[in-house]
Amino acid sequence: MDLSRFIQVFVVQGLVGLFYLFIGYKIIRRERREINVILSSFYFVVVIGVILNIIYVNVFNETVTLVLHFITYYLFCLSLIFLLISVLILLKSEKIITLKIQVTIFTIYALLLIVLWFIPDGLRLNEVTWKPEWSWSFFTYSIVICSSIAIGPTIYVSFKIYRSFQKDILKKKWIFFLVGIFGYFFLYYGTSLSNTLADPTFRLIWSIISLPVLISIYFIYYGVAKQL
């Protein structure tokens, strides 16, 4: 295993997984309200993805590797929708964003993500490095779906919440949350591009660049989850 992959999988994603497990547990242990369950689901889904990622890098069966890689990436993308539903509830309340609306949003997004698996030659395995590589069509579809349905709306709603605050202390807290989600989105876009370019140099550079982003991940918890 090369250095860049070791850093990306066992250091960056490993630390993210452990931290998210800790935060998810703290949120759900505090109170089992609907908003707590949804926000903790965001963290727990990422943890499952990290575990699968660590497993498949040690598997040397082409079919199993590609399937596990897809499921891993699918879960990372899927986690974004829990973040969106959480901020929607914070903005509108659980009475307006009902369970039916939540399930509808989740189902539509989840089904659209499954289409990734059926993109012709979307995923392939490099026979030399044994790393999954993406086609540009796979990359483009993922970026369009995740950006338009999950990331874009989450950013919009988050800024709307920020503008609704009257007290400066709440605005300052929410800025931390914004920094945190932008850090997570940065990881999503960077990792997606790295898998598509499949360039060893870029992968090493990206692995190093993504390390400081781990600090910003705590801000999601500090900005909002800690207050729930």
TIGUKE-689625 format. One line per 8 residues: number of its first residue (from 1); their letters; for each residue z, x, y of N, C-alpha, C, O. Coordinates in Angstrom, 1 decimal, always signed. Last residue first. Example, Ala and Ser with C-alpha at 12.3 -4.5 7.8 and 13.67 -1.06 7.14 Angstrom:
% TIGUKE-689625
2	sa	+7.1,+12.8,-2.2,+7.1,+13.7,-1.1,+7.9,+12.9,+0.0,+8.0,+13.4,+1.1  +7.8,+13.2,-5.7,+7.8,+12.3,-4.5,+7.8,+13.2,-3.3,+8.5,+14.2,-3.3;
END
This chain:
% TIGUKE-689625
228	lqkavgyy	+21.2,-27.8,+20.6,+21.2,-29.1,+19.9,+22.5,-29.4,+19.1,+22.6,-30.4,+18.4  +21.3,-25.4,+21.8,+21.9,-26.5,+22.6,+21.9,-27.8,+21.8,+22.6,-28.7,+22.2  +19.8,-23.7,+20.3,+21.3,-23.4,+20.4,+22.0,-24.6,+21.0,+23.2,-24.7,+20.9  +17.2,-24.5,+20.7,+17.9,-24.8,+19.4,+19.4,-24.7,+19.5,+20.1,-25.4,+18.8  +16.6,-23.6,+23.3,+16.7,-25.0,+23.0,+17.5,-25.2,+21.8,+18.4,-26.1,+21.8  +16.8,-20.8,+23.9,+16.3,-21.7,+24.9,+16.6,-23.2,+24.6,+16.8,-24.0,+25.6  +17.6,-19.5,+21.6,+18.5,-19.5,+22.8,+18.1,-20.5,+23.8,+19.0,-21.1,+24.5  +15.4,-20.0,+19.9,+16.8,-20.5,+19.5,+17.6,-20.6,+20.8,+18.3,-21.6,+21.0;
220	ifyisilv	+13.5,-18.7,+21.3,+13.3,-20.1,+20.9,+14.6,-20.8,+20.6,+14.9,-21.9,+21.0  +14.4,-16.1,+21.5,+14.4,-17.0,+22.7,+14.2,-18.4,+22.4,+14.6,-19.3,+23.1  +13.8,-14.8,+19.2,+15.2,-15.3,+19.4,+15.3,-16.3,+20.5,+16.2,-17.1,+20.6  +11.3,-14.0,+19.6,+11.5,-15.1,+18.7,+12.9,-15.7,+18.8,+13.1,-16.9,+18.6  +11.3,-11.7,+21.2,+11.0,-13.0,+21.8,+11.3,-14.2,+20.9,+11.6,-15.3,+21.4  +11.7,-9.8,+19.3,+12.7,-10.0,+20.2,+12.5,-11.4,+20.9,+13.5,-12.1,+21.1  +9.2,-9.6,+18.0,+10.4,-10.1,+17.2,+11.5,-10.5,+18.2,+12.3,-11.4,+17.9  +7.6,-8.2,+19.6,+7.5,-9.7,+19.7,+8.7,-10.3,+18.9,+9.1,-11.5,+19.2;
212	plsiiswi	+7.7,-5.6,+18.8,+8.5,-6.0,+19.9,+8.6,-7.6,+20.1,+9.5,-8.1,+20.7  +5.7,-5.7,+16.6,+7.1,-5.5,+16.4,+8.0,-5.9,+17.6,+9.0,-6.6,+17.3  +3.1,-5.9,+17.3,+3.8,-7.1,+17.0,+5.3,-6.9,+16.8,+6.0,-7.9,+16.8  +2.2,-3.2,+17.6,+2.3,-4.1,+18.8,+3.2,-5.3,+18.5,+3.9,-5.8,+19.4  +2.1,-2.4,+14.9,+3.0,-1.8,+15.8,+3.3,-2.7,+17.1,+4.4,-2.8,+17.5  +0.1,-4.1,+13.9,+1.4,-4.0,+13.2,+2.5,-3.4,+14.2,+3.6,-3.9,+14.2  -2.1,-3.4,+15.5,-1.5,-4.7,+15.6,-0.1,-4.7,+15.0,+0.8,-5.4,+15.5  -2.6,-0.8,+14.6,-2.2,-1.0,+16.0,-1.5,-2.3,+16.2,-0.5,-2.4,+16.8;
204	lrftpdal	-3.3,-1.4,+11.9,-2.1,-0.5,+12.2,-1.6,-0.7,+13.6,-0.4,-0.8,+13.8  -5.5,-3.0,+12.4,-4.4,-3.6,+11.6,-3.1,-2.7,+11.9,-2.0,-3.3,+12.0  -7.3,-1.3,+13.6,-6.8,-2.4,+14.4,-5.5,-3.0,+13.7,-4.6,-3.4,+14.4  -7.7,+0.5,+11.5,-7.1,+1.0,+12.7,-6.5,-0.2,+13.5,-5.4,-0.1,+14.0  -8.9,-1.2,+9.5,-7.6,-0.5,+9.2,-6.9,+0.0,+10.5,-5.7,-0.1,+10.6  -10.1,-4.4,+10.0,-10.3,-3.0,+10.4,-9.0,-2.3,+10.3,-8.0,-2.7,+10.9  -10.5,-7.1,+9.8,-10.3,-6.3,+8.6,-10.6,-4.8,+8.8,-11.1,-4.1,+8.0  -11.1,-9.2,+11.4,-11.7,-8.0,+11.7,-11.7,-7.0,+10.5,-12.6,-6.3,+10.2;
196	tnslstgy	-9.4,-11.2,+10.2,-10.9,-11.4,+10.3,-11.6,-10.1,+10.5,-12.6,-9.8,+9.9  -6.8,-10.2,+10.4,-7.4,-10.6,+9.0,-8.9,-10.7,+9.1,-9.5,-10.5,+8.0  -6.7,-10.0,+13.2,-6.5,-8.8,+12.3,-7.1,-9.1,+10.9,-7.8,-8.2,+10.4  -6.8,-12.7,+14.0,-7.8,-11.8,+14.4,-7.8,-10.5,+13.5,-8.9,-10.0,+13.1  -4.3,-13.6,+12.9,-5.6,-14.2,+12.5,-6.8,-13.3,+12.8,-7.7,-13.1,+12.0  -2.5,-12.0,+14.3,-2.6,-11.9,+12.8,-3.9,-12.4,+12.3,-4.5,-11.9,+11.4  -2.9,-12.9,+16.9,-3.1,-11.5,+16.6,-3.3,-11.3,+15.1,-4.2,-10.6,+14.7  -2.3,-15.7,+16.8,-3.6,-15.3,+17.1,-3.9,-13.8,+16.7,-5.0,-13.5,+16.2;
188	ylffygfi	+0.5,-15.5,+15.9,-0.5,-16.3,+15.2,-1.9,-15.8,+15.5,-2.7,-15.5,+14.6  +1.7,-13.9,+17.9,+1.7,-13.5,+16.5,+0.6,-14.2,+15.7,-0.1,-13.6,+14.9  +1.4,-15.7,+20.0,+0.8,-14.4,+20.1,+0.6,-13.8,+18.7,-0.4,-13.2,+18.3  +3.0,-17.7,+19.2,+1.6,-18.0,+19.3,+0.8,-16.7,+19.3,-0.3,-16.6,+18.7  +5.5,-16.4,+19.5,+5.1,-16.9,+18.2,+3.6,-17.1,+18.2,+2.9,-16.8,+17.2  +5.5,-16.0,+22.3,+5.6,-14.9,+21.4,+5.1,-15.2,+20.0,+4.4,-14.5,+19.3  +5.5,-18.6,+23.1,+4.3,-17.8,+23.4,+4.3,-16.5,+22.6,+3.2,-16.1,+22.2  +8.1,-19.3,+22.3,+6.9,-19.9,+21.6,+5.6,-19.2,+21.9,+4.7,-19.1,+21.1;
180	gvlffiwk	+9.7,-17.6,+24.0,+9.7,-17.6,+22.5,+8.5,-18.2,+21.8,+8.0,-17.6,+20.9  +9.0,-18.4,+26.5,+8.7,-17.0,+26.1,+8.7,-16.9,+24.6,+7.9,-16.2,+24.0  +10.1,-21.0,+26.4,+8.6,-20.8,+26.6,+8.2,-19.4,+26.2,+7.2,-19.2,+25.6  +12.8,-20.4,+26.1,+12.1,-21.2,+25.0,+10.6,-20.9,+25.2,+9.9,-20.7,+24.2  +13.3,-19.3,+28.6,+13.5,-18.5,+27.3,+12.7,-19.1,+26.2,+12.1,-18.4,+25.4  +12.9,-21.5,+30.2,+12.0,-20.3,+30.3,+12.1,-19.4,+29.1,+11.1,-18.9,+28.6  +15.1,-23.0,+29.6,+13.8,-23.4,+29.0,+12.8,-22.3,+29.2,+11.8,-22.3,+28.3  +17.1,-21.8,+31.1,+17.2,-21.8,+29.6,+15.8,-22.1,+29.0,+15.4,-21.5,+28.0;
172	kklidkqf	+16.1,-22.3,+33.6,+16.2,-20.9,+33.2,+16.3,-20.8,+31.7,+15.7,-20.0,+31.0  +16.3,-25.1,+33.7,+15.0,-24.4,+33.8,+15.0,-23.0,+33.3,+14.1,-22.5,+32.6  +19.1,-25.3,+33.6,+18.3,-25.9,+32.5,+16.9,-25.2,+32.5,+16.3,-25.0,+31.5  +19.8,-24.2,+36.0,+20.3,-23.6,+34.8,+19.5,-24.0,+33.6,+19.3,-23.3,+32.6  +18.7,-25.9,+37.9,+18.1,-24.5,+37.7,+18.5,-23.9,+36.4,+17.8,-23.2,+35.8  +18.1,-29.3,+37.3,+19.0,-28.2,+37.4,+18.4,-26.9,+37.1,+17.6,-26.7,+36.1  +16.0,-30.9,+36.7,+16.4,-30.9,+38.1,+17.4,-29.7,+38.3,+17.4,-29.2,+39.4  +13.1,-30.9,+34.6,+14.5,-30.5,+34.8,+14.8,-30.5,+36.3,+14.0,-30.0,+37.1;
164	sryikfsv	+10.4,-31.4,+34.4,+11.3,-32.6,+34.5,+12.8,-32.2,+34.8,+13.6,-33.1,+35.2  +9.2,-29.0,+34.1,+9.1,-29.6,+35.4,+10.0,-30.8,+35.6,+10.3,-31.2,+36.7  +9.8,-28.6,+31.3,+10.3,-27.7,+32.3,+10.3,-28.3,+33.7,+11.3,-28.2,+34.5  +8.2,-30.6,+30.2,+9.7,-30.7,+30.1,+10.3,-29.8,+31.1,+11.3,-30.2,+31.8  +5.8,-29.6,+30.8,+6.1,-30.9,+31.3,+7.6,-31.1,+31.3,+8.2,-31.6,+32.2  +5.8,-27.3,+29.2,+5.8,-27.2,+30.7,+6.1,-28.5,+31.4,+6.7,-28.5,+32.5  +5.7,-28.6,+26.7,+6.8,-27.7,+27.1,+6.9,-27.5,+28.6,+8.0,-27.5,+29.2  +3.3,-30.0,+26.7,+4.5,-30.7,+26.7,+5.7,-29.9,+27.2,+6.6,-30.4,+27.9;
156	yitpgiai	+1.5,-27.7,+26.7,+1.5,-28.7,+27.8,+2.8,-29.5,+27.9,+3.3,-29.7,+29.0  +2.3,-26.4,+24.4,+2.4,-25.7,+25.7,+2.4,-26.7,+26.8,+3.2,-26.6,+27.7  +1.6,-28.4,+22.5,+3.0,-27.9,+22.6,+3.2,-27.2,+23.9,+4.3,-27.4,+24.6  -1.2,-28.7,+22.9,-0.3,-29.8,+23.2,+1.2,-29.3,+23.4,+1.9,-29.8,+24.2  -2.0,-26.0,+21.9,-2.3,-26.5,+23.3,-1.3,-27.6,+23.7,-0.7,-27.5,+24.8  -1.0,-25.9,+19.2,-0.6,-25.0,+20.2,-0.8,-25.5,+21.6,+0.2,-25.5,+22.5  -2.1,-28.4,+17.8,-0.7,-27.9,+17.8,-0.3,-27.1,+19.0,+0.6,-27.4,+19.8  -4.8,-29.0,+18.4,-3.8,-30.0,+17.9,-2.4,-29.6,+18.0,-1.5,-30.5,+18.3;
148	sscivisy	-6.1,-26.7,+19.4,-6.3,-28.1,+20.0,-5.3,-29.1,+19.6,-4.9,-30.0,+20.4  -5.2,-24.6,+17.8,-5.1,-24.5,+19.3,-5.2,-25.9,+19.9,-4.4,-26.3,+20.8  -5.8,-25.3,+15.2,-4.4,-25.0,+15.6,-4.2,-25.1,+17.1,-3.2,-25.5,+17.6  -8.6,-25.8,+15.4,-7.7,-26.8,+14.9,-6.2,-26.5,+15.4,-5.6,-27.4,+16.0  -9.6,-23.3,+16.4,-9.9,-24.5,+17.0,-8.9,-25.6,+16.7,-8.4,-26.3,+17.6  -8.6,-21.4,+14.5,-8.3,-21.3,+15.9,-8.5,-22.6,+16.6,-7.6,-23.0,+17.4  -9.9,-22.3,+12.1,-8.4,-22.2,+12.3,-8.0,-22.2,+13.7,-7.1,-22.9,+14.1  -12.6,-22.0,+12.8,-12.0,-23.3,+12.5,-10.5,-23.3,+12.6,-10.0,-24.3,+13.2;
140	tffswswe	-12.7,-19.1,+13.2,-13.0,-20.1,+14.3,-12.4,-21.5,+14.0,-11.8,-22.1,+14.9  -12.0,-18.1,+10.6,-11.2,-17.8,+11.8,-11.4,-18.8,+12.9,-10.5,-19.3,+13.5  -14.1,-19.2,+9.1,-12.8,-19.5,+8.7,-11.9,-19.3,+9.9,-11.0,-20.1,+10.3  -16.3,-17.9,+10.4,-16.2,-19.4,+10.4,-14.8,-19.9,+10.0,-14.3,-20.9,+10.6  -15.9,-15.3,+9.9,-15.7,-15.7,+11.3,-15.6,-17.3,+11.3,-15.0,-17.8,+12.3  -13.9,-14.9,+6.9,-15.2,-15.0,+7.6,-14.9,-15.5,+9.0,-13.8,-16.0,+9.3  -11.2,-12.6,+6.1,-11.7,-13.9,+6.5,-13.1,-13.8,+7.1,-13.5,-12.7,+7.6  -9.8,-11.0,+3.2,-10.5,-10.9,+4.5,-11.1,-12.2,+4.8,-11.5,-13.0,+3.9;
132	pkwtvenl	-7.0,-9.6,+1.4,-7.9,-10.8,+1.8,-8.5,-10.6,+3.1,-7.9,-10.1,+4.1  -7.2,-6.4,-0.1,-6.6,-7.3,+1.0,-7.6,-8.4,+1.2,-8.8,-8.3,+1.2  -7.9,-4.3,-1.7,-7.2,-5.4,-2.3,-6.5,-6.3,-1.2,-5.5,-6.9,-1.5  -9.4,-2.2,-0.9,-8.1,-2.3,-0.3,-7.2,-3.4,-1.0,-6.0,-3.4,-0.8  -11.7,-2.8,-2.6,-11.2,-1.5,-2.4,-9.7,-1.5,-2.0,-8.8,-0.9,-2.6  -12.4,-5.4,-2.6,-12.1,-4.8,-3.9,-11.6,-3.4,-3.8,-11.1,-2.9,-4.8  -11.1,-7.9,-0.6,-11.7,-6.6,-0.5,-11.4,-5.8,-1.8,-10.2,-5.6,-2.1  -11.8,-11.2,-1.2,-10.9,-10.1,-1.4,-11.6,-8.8,-1.4,-12.6,-8.6,-2.1;
124	rlgdpifw	-12.3,-13.9,+1.1,-12.7,-13.0,+0.1,-11.8,-11.9,+0.0,-11.0,-11.6,+0.9  -12.7,-17.1,+2.6,-11.8,-16.1,+2.1,-12.4,-15.2,+1.0,-13.1,-15.7,+0.1  -15.1,-18.5,+3.0,-14.1,-18.3,+4.1,-13.1,-17.2,+3.8,-12.7,-16.5,+4.7  -17.3,-19.2,+1.5,-17.0,-17.7,+1.7,-16.0,-17.5,+2.8,-16.0,-16.5,+3.5  -17.2,-22.3,+2.9,-18.0,-21.4,+2.1,-17.7,-19.9,+2.4,-17.9,-19.5,+3.6  -14.2,-24.0,+3.2,-15.2,-23.3,+4.0,-15.9,-22.3,+3.1,-15.2,-21.4,+2.6  -12.1,-25.0,+1.9,-13.4,-25.4,+1.4,-14.5,-24.8,+2.3,-15.7,-25.1,+2.1  -9.8,-24.3,+3.2,-10.0,-23.8,+1.8,-11.4,-24.0,+1.3,-11.9,-23.3,+0.5;
116	lvilllay	-9.8,-25.7,+5.6,-10.0,-24.2,+5.6,-10.4,-23.7,+4.2,-11.2,-22.8,+4.0  -9.0,-28.2,+5.0,-10.5,-28.0,+5.1,-10.8,-26.5,+5.1,-11.8,-26.1,+4.6  -6.3,-28.3,+5.5,-6.8,-28.1,+4.1,-8.3,-27.8,+4.1,-8.8,-27.1,+3.1  -6.1,-28.9,+8.2,-5.9,-27.5,+7.8,-6.4,-27.3,+6.4,-6.9,-26.2,+6.1  -6.5,-31.7,+8.1,-7.5,-30.8,+8.8,-7.4,-29.4,+8.4,-8.4,-28.7,+8.3  -4.1,-32.4,+6.8,-5.4,-32.6,+6.2,-6.5,-31.8,+6.8,-7.3,-31.3,+6.1  -2.2,-31.7,+8.8,-2.1,-31.1,+7.5,-3.5,-31.2,+6.7,-3.9,-30.3,+6.1  -2.9,-33.4,+10.9,-3.0,-32.0,+11.1,-3.0,-31.3,+9.7,-3.8,-30.4,+9.5;
108	itfitvqi	-2.4,-35.9,+9.8,-3.7,-35.6,+10.3,-3.9,-34.1,+10.4,-4.9,-33.5,+10.0  +0.4,-35.7,+9.1,-0.6,-35.9,+8.1,-2.0,-35.5,+8.6,-2.8,-34.8,+7.8  +1.6,-35.4,+11.7,+1.8,-34.3,+10.6,+0.6,-34.5,+9.6,+0.0,-33.5,+9.2  +1.0,-37.8,+13.0,+0.6,-36.5,+13.5,+0.6,-35.4,+12.5,-0.4,-34.6,+12.4  +2.2,-39.6,+11.1,+0.8,-39.6,+11.4,+0.2,-38.3,+12.0,-0.8,-37.8,+11.5  +4.9,-38.9,+11.3,+4.2,-38.8,+10.0,+2.7,-38.8,+10.2,+1.9,-38.0,+9.6  +5.4,-39.6,+14.0,+5.6,-38.2,+13.5,+4.8,-37.9,+12.2,+4.1,-36.9,+12.1  +4.9,-42.3,+14.0,+4.1,-41.4,+14.8,+4.2,-40.0,+14.3,+3.2,-39.3,+14.3;
100	kltiikes	+7.0,-43.1,+12.2,+5.6,-43.4,+11.9,+4.7,-42.5,+12.7,+3.7,-42.0,+12.1  +9.3,-42.3,+13.6,+9.0,-41.6,+12.3,+7.5,-41.9,+12.0,+6.9,-41.0,+11.4  +8.4,-42.3,+17.2,+9.0,-42.8,+15.9,+8.6,-42.0,+14.7,+7.7,-41.2,+14.8  +8.9,-41.5,+20.0,+8.2,-40.8,+19.0,+8.8,-41.1,+17.7,+9.6,-40.4,+17.1  +10.7,-43.4,+21.1,+9.3,-43.5,+21.4,+8.5,-42.8,+20.3,+7.5,-43.3,+19.8  +13.1,-42.7,+20.0,+12.8,-44.1,+20.0,+11.3,-44.3,+20.3,+10.7,-45.3,+19.8  +13.5,-40.0,+20.4,+13.2,-40.5,+19.1,+12.7,-41.9,+19.0,+12.1,-42.3,+18.1  +12.0,-38.9,+23.5,+13.1,-39.4,+22.7,+12.6,-39.9,+21.3,+11.4,-40.2,+21.2;
92	kllilvsi	+10.2,-37.4,+25.1,+10.1,-38.9,+25.0,+11.2,-39.6,+24.3,+11.4,-40.8,+24.5  +11.0,-34.7,+25.0,+10.4,-35.2,+26.2,+10.5,-36.8,+26.2,+10.9,-37.4,+27.2  +11.9,-34.3,+22.4,+12.7,-33.9,+23.5,+12.3,-34.5,+24.8,+13.1,-34.8,+25.7  +9.7,-35.1,+21.0,+10.9,-35.9,+20.9,+11.9,-35.6,+22.1,+12.5,-36.4,+22.6  +7.9,-33.1,+21.7,+7.6,-34.5,+22.0,+8.8,-35.3,+22.0,+9.0,-36.2,+22.8  +9.2,-30.9,+20.5,+9.1,-31.0,+22.0,+8.7,-32.4,+22.5,+9.1,-32.8,+23.5  +8.9,-31.6,+17.8,+10.2,-31.3,+18.4,+10.2,-31.5,+19.9,+11.0,-32.2,+20.5  +6.1,-31.6,+17.4,+6.9,-32.9,+17.3,+8.3,-32.8,+17.9,+8.8,-33.7,+18.5;
84	llfilslc	+5.6,-28.9,+17.8,+5.0,-29.9,+18.7,+5.8,-31.2,+18.6,+6.2,-31.7,+19.6  +6.9,-27.7,+15.6,+7.3,-27.4,+17.0,+6.8,-28.4,+18.0,+7.5,-28.7,+18.9  +5.6,-28.8,+13.6,+7.0,-29.2,+13.7,+7.5,-28.8,+15.1,+8.3,-29.5,+15.7  +3.1,-27.6,+13.8,+3.2,-29.0,+14.1,+4.6,-29.5,+14.3,+4.9,-30.4,+15.0  +3.5,-24.9,+13.0,+3.3,-25.2,+14.4,+3.5,-26.7,+14.8,+3.9,-27.0,+15.9  +3.6,-24.9,+10.3,+4.9,-24.8,+11.0,+4.7,-25.2,+12.5,+5.6,-25.7,+13.1  +0.9,-24.7,+9.5,+1.6,-26.0,+9.4,+2.9,-26.0,+10.2,+3.3,-27.1,+10.8  +0.4,-22.0,+9.7,-0.2,-22.9,+10.6,+0.5,-24.2,+10.7,+0.6,-24.9,+11.7;
76	flyytifh	+2.1,-21.1,+7.6,+2.3,-20.6,+9.0,+1.6,-21.5,+10.0,+2.2,-21.8,+11.1  +0.9,-22.5,+5.5,+2.2,-22.8,+5.9,+2.6,-22.3,+7.3,+3.2,-23.0,+8.1  -1.6,-21.2,+5.4,-1.5,-22.7,+5.6,-0.1,-23.1,+6.1,+0.0,-23.9,+7.0  -0.9,-18.7,+4.7,-1.4,-18.9,+6.0,-1.4,-20.4,+6.4,-1.1,-20.7,+7.5  +0.1,-19.2,+2.0,+0.9,-18.5,+3.0,+0.4,-18.8,+4.5,+1.2,-19.2,+5.3  -2.2,-20.3,+0.9,-1.0,-21.2,+1.0,-0.1,-20.6,+2.1,+0.5,-21.3,+2.9  -3.9,-18.1,+0.9,-4.2,-19.3,+1.6,-3.0,-20.2,+1.9,-2.8,-20.7,+3.0  -2.5,-16.3,-0.7,-2.8,-16.0,+0.7,-3.1,-17.2,+1.5,-2.6,-17.3,+2.6;
68	lvltvten	-2.6,-17.7,-3.1,-1.3,-17.5,-2.5,-1.4,-17.1,-1.0,-0.7,-17.5,-0.1  -5.3,-17.6,-3.6,-4.7,-18.9,-3.5,-3.3,-18.7,-2.8,-3.0,-19.5,-1.9  -5.8,-14.8,-3.7,-6.5,-15.6,-2.7,-5.8,-17.0,-2.5,-5.6,-17.5,-1.4  -4.2,-14.1,-5.9,-4.0,-13.5,-4.6,-4.6,-14.4,-3.5,-3.9,-14.6,-2.5  -5.3,-15.6,-8.0,-4.0,-15.8,-7.6,-3.7,-15.3,-6.2,-3.0,-15.9,-5.4  -7.9,-14.4,-8.1,-7.7,-15.8,-7.8,-6.3,-16.1,-7.3,-6.2,-16.8,-6.4  -7.3,-11.6,-8.6,-8.1,-12.0,-7.4,-7.8,-13.5,-7.1,-7.6,-13.8,-5.9  -4.3,-10.1,-9.2,-5.3,-11.0,-9.8,-6.0,-11.7,-8.6,-5.4,-12.3,-7.7;
60	fvnvyiin	-2.1,-8.5,-8.5,-3.5,-7.9,-8.5,-4.4,-8.8,-9.4,-5.2,-8.3,-10.2  +0.6,-8.8,-6.2,-0.2,-9.4,-7.3,-1.6,-8.9,-7.3,-2.2,-8.7,-6.2  +2.0,-8.0,-4.1,+2.2,-7.3,-5.3,+1.5,-7.8,-6.5,+1.7,-7.4,-7.6  +1.3,-9.8,-2.2,+0.9,-8.4,-1.9,+1.1,-7.5,-3.1,+0.6,-6.4,-3.2  +2.6,-12.2,-3.0,+1.2,-12.0,-3.3,+0.7,-10.6,-3.0,-0.3,-10.2,-3.6  +5.3,-11.9,-2.1,+5.0,-12.0,-3.5,+3.5,-11.6,-3.8,+3.3,-10.8,-4.7  +5.1,-11.9,+0.7,+5.7,-10.7,+0.0,+5.4,-10.7,-1.5,+5.2,-9.7,-2.1  +4.1,-14.5,+1.0,+3.3,-13.4,+1.4,+3.8,-12.1,+0.7,+3.0,-11.2,+0.3;
52	livgivvv	+6.2,-16.1,+0.1,+4.9,-16.1,-0.7,+4.1,-14.9,-0.3,+3.4,-14.3,-1.2  +8.0,-15.5,+2.2,+8.3,-15.2,+0.8,+7.1,-15.2,-0.1,+6.9,-14.2,-0.9  +6.6,-16.6,+4.4,+6.9,-15.1,+4.3,+7.2,-14.7,+2.9,+6.8,-13.7,+2.4  +6.6,-19.3,+3.8,+5.3,-18.5,+3.9,+5.5,-17.1,+3.8,+4.7,-16.4,+3.1  +9.3,-19.9,+3.9,+8.6,-20.1,+2.6,+7.3,-19.3,+2.6,+6.9,-18.6,+1.7  +9.7,-19.4,+6.6,+10.4,-18.6,+5.6,+9.7,-18.7,+4.3,+9.5,-17.7,+3.6  +8.2,-21.4,+7.8,+7.8,-20.0,+8.0,+8.4,-19.1,+7.0,+7.8,-18.2,+6.5  +9.7,-23.6,+7.0,+8.3,-23.5,+6.5,+7.8,-22.1,+6.7,+7.1,-21.5,+5.8;
44	fyfssliv	+12.1,-23.2,+8.4,+12.1,-23.1,+7.0,+10.7,-22.9,+6.4,+10.5,-22.2,+5.4  +11.3,-23.6,+11.2,+11.8,-22.3,+10.7,+11.7,-22.1,+9.2,+11.2,-21.1,+8.7  +10.5,-26.3,+11.1,+9.6,-25.3,+11.7,+10.0,-23.9,+11.1,+9.2,-23.1,+10.8  +12.9,-27.5,+10.2,+11.7,-27.4,+9.3,+10.7,-26.4,+9.8,+10.0,-25.8,+9.0  +14.4,-27.4,+12.5,+14.8,-26.5,+11.4,+13.7,-26.4,+10.4,+13.5,-25.4,+9.7  +13.2,-29.5,+13.8,+13.1,-28.1,+14.4,+13.5,-27.1,+13.3,+12.9,-26.0,+13.3  +13.8,-31.7,+12.1,+12.4,-31.3,+12.4,+12.3,-29.9,+12.9,+11.4,-29.1,+12.5  +16.6,-31.7,+12.1,+15.9,-31.6,+10.9,+14.4,-31.1,+11.1,+13.9,-30.2,+10.4;
36	nierrerr	+17.1,-32.1,+14.9,+17.6,-30.9,+14.2,+16.8,-30.7,+12.9,+16.4,-29.5,+12.6  +16.0,-34.6,+15.3,+15.4,-33.5,+16.0,+15.9,-32.2,+15.4,+15.1,-31.2,+15.3  +17.7,-36.2,+13.6,+16.3,-36.1,+13.4,+15.7,-34.9,+14.0,+14.9,-34.2,+13.4  +20.8,-34.5,+12.8,+20.0,-35.5,+13.6,+18.6,-35.2,+13.3,+18.2,-34.2,+12.8  +22.9,-33.1,+11.5,+21.7,-33.6,+10.8,+21.0,-34.7,+11.5,+20.6,-35.7,+10.9  +24.3,-30.3,+13.0,+24.2,-31.7,+13.0,+22.9,-32.1,+12.4,+21.8,-31.6,+12.7  +24.7,-27.6,+12.1,+25.4,-28.1,+13.2,+25.4,-29.6,+13.2,+26.5,-30.2,+13.4  +23.0,-27.0,+10.0,+24.4,-27.1,+9.7,+25.2,-27.8,+10.8,+26.2,-28.4,+10.6;
28	iikygifl	+20.5,-26.8,+11.2,+20.7,-28.0,+10.3,+22.2,-28.1,+10.0,+22.7,-29.2,+9.7  +20.9,-24.5,+12.7,+20.5,-25.7,+13.4,+20.8,-26.9,+12.5,+21.4,-27.9,+13.0  +21.5,-22.5,+10.9,+22.4,-22.8,+11.9,+22.1,-24.2,+12.6,+23.1,-24.9,+12.9  +19.2,-22.5,+9.3,+20.4,-22.9,+8.7,+21.4,-23.3,+9.8,+22.2,-24.3,+9.6  +17.3,-21.5,+11.2,+17.1,-22.8,+10.6,+18.4,-23.4,+10.0,+18.7,-24.6,+10.1  +18.4,-18.9,+11.6,+18.4,-19.9,+12.7,+18.2,-21.3,+12.1,+18.9,-22.3,+12.6  +18.1,-17.8,+9.0,+19.4,-17.8,+9.7,+19.4,-18.9,+10.8,+20.4,-19.7,+10.8  +15.3,-17.9,+8.7,+16.2,-18.6,+7.7,+17.6,-18.8,+8.3,+18.2,-19.8,+8.2;
20	yflgvlgq	+14.4,-16.4,+10.8,+14.2,-17.8,+10.8,+15.0,-18.6,+9.8,+15.4,-19.7,+10.1  +15.3,-13.9,+10.0,+15.8,-14.4,+11.2,+15.6,-15.9,+11.2,+16.5,-16.7,+11.6  +13.8,-13.5,+7.6,+15.3,-13.5,+7.6,+15.9,-14.2,+8.8,+16.9,-14.9,+8.7  +11.2,-13.7,+8.7,+11.6,-14.6,+7.6,+13.2,-14.7,+7.6,+13.7,-15.8,+7.5  +11.1,-11.5,+10.5,+10.9,-12.8,+11.0,+11.5,-13.9,+10.0,+12.1,-14.8,+10.4  +11.4,-9.4,+8.6,+12.5,-9.7,+9.6,+12.4,-11.1,+10.2,+13.4,-11.7,+10.5  +9.0,-9.8,+7.2,+10.3,-9.8,+6.5,+11.4,-10.1,+7.5,+12.3,-10.9,+7.2  +7.0,-9.4,+9.2,+7.2,-10.7,+8.6,+8.5,-10.9,+7.8,+9.1,-11.9,+7.8;
12	vvfvqifr	+7.7,-6.6,+9.8,+7.5,-7.7,+10.8,+7.8,-9.0,+10.2,+8.7,-9.7,+10.7  +8.2,-5.4,+7.2,+9.0,-5.2,+8.4,+8.9,-6.4,+9.3,+9.9,-7.0,+9.6  +6.5,-6.3,+5.2,+7.9,-6.1,+4.8,+8.8,-5.9,+6.1,+10.0,-6.2,+6.0  +3.9,-6.7,+6.6,+4.5,-7.6,+5.6,+6.0,-7.5,+5.4,+6.7,-8.5,+5.6  +3.5,-4.7,+8.5,+3.2,-6.1,+8.8,+3.9,-7.0,+7.9,+4.5,-8.1,+8.3  +4.2,-2.3,+7.2,+4.9,-2.7,+8.4,+4.7,-4.2,+8.7,+5.7,-4.9,+9.0  +2.4,-2.4,+5.1,+3.8,-2.3,+4.8,+4.6,-2.8,+6.0,+5.5,-3.6,+5.9  +0.0,-2.3,+6.4,+0.3,-3.5,+5.7,+1.8,-3.6,+5.3,+2.4,-4.6,+5.3;
4	sldm	+0.1,+0.2,+7.6,+0.0,-0.9,+8.5,+0.4,-2.2,+7.7,+1.0,-3.1,+8.3  +0.3,+2.0,+5.4,+1.4,+1.9,+6.3,+1.3,+0.6,+7.1,+2.3,-0.1,+7.3  -0.9,+0.6,+2.2,-1.0,+1.4,+3.4,+0.1,+1.1,+4.4,+0.8,+0.1,+4.2  +0.0,+0.9,-1.2,+0.0,+0.0,+0.0,+0.0,+0.9,+1.2,+0.8,+1.8,+1.4;
END
